[in-house]
Amino acid sequence: MGYSRAVVKGGWCFVSGVTGYDFATMTMPSDPVDQTRNCVATIGEVLREAGFTLADVVRVTYILTDLDDLDAVRPVLRATLGEVRPAATLLVAGLARPEMKIEIEVTAFRG
């Protein structure tokens, strides 16, 4: 299967789903809040490398493995994207590995 962390087409940046992996330590924390912080940090870096910022995010999809984690991760998400107010979807589903508790996918537009 083909994969790119992000694809830029014109004024659009499509960022693939990002899980809570910590690339600094090469580990996956067990806490969903820590995983959410890692997701947001990775997404911010990917957008920056592509010439975008979190303020350019127009669409976000959140995938949680357990809806009970929503109240814990919401403050991190609000602090990161609360002012941006993108169109959003929240799904509850299984992820590729059992240790993954959240995955976030974003689309950014700079027009």
N, C-alpha and C positions, 0 to 999 in steps of 0.2 A: 504494500500500500504506500502511496506517496504521502509525504508529510513536509510541511514547512512550519516553523514557529509562527511566522507571519508572512502575509503576502500584501504588497502594496500595489494598487492599481489606481492610477490617477490620484485623486484626492482621498482615496479610501485606504484604510489599513485593516486587514482582517487577521486577528490574532487567534491562533488555535487555542483550544482548551488548555488551561494551565492548572496543574495540580499543586499541592502544597509542599513540593520537594524543596529542600534547602540546599541550594547549589554551593554555598560556602562550606558546609560541613558534609555534603553529599549524603544527607539523611532525610527521612520523612518523619517529622515530629508526630507524636500521637495525638496532640491536642488540636481540635479543629480551629481554634482561634489562631494558633501559631501557623497552621497550614494556610489559613486565610491571609495572614500577613505575608507569608511567602508568595502566595499567588499574586497578590497585589504588587509586591516588590518586583517580581518577575515580569508581570504585565507592564509596569511602569518602565522598566529597563528596555523591554522589547519595543515599546512605543517610541521611547527616546531614540533608540538606535535607528528606527525607521523614519525619524523626523517628526514624530507626533508627541502629544502629551496626554495625560489622563483627562485633561479638559476637552480633548477632541473626541472622547468616547460618546457615541450616539446610541449604541445598543450593547446590552450585556446579558449573558445567560449564566445563571448560577445553577450548579448541579450539586445538591447535597445528598449524601447517602442516608442521612437521618434528619428528619424535619425537626427533631428536638434540639439540634445544634443551631438552628436559625437564630434564636435569641442570643446565643453566645457570640456568633460571628457578625451579627447585624451592626454592632458599633464600629467594627473595623471597616465594614463596607460603607457605612454612612460617613465615616471620617474620610474615606478615600474618594468616594463618588457622590456624596450627598449633595454637593453644590452643582454637580454636573447634570444630574437628573436624566440619565439615559433611559430610553425604552428598555424594559427589562422583562425577563422570564425567569421563574424559579422552578426547577424540576427536582424531584426526589427520585433517585435511581441508583443502581449499582455502578461502580466505576471499575476501571481495568484491574486494579489491585485492591485487596481488602483493606490495606492500611490507608488508602486514600479516602478522605472524608468530604472533600470539596473540590470542584473543578469550576473554573471561571473562563468564559470565552467572551471576547469583546470585539466590537467593530468601531473603528474611529473614522471620522471624516474631517478633512481640512479643506474647506471649499472657499 
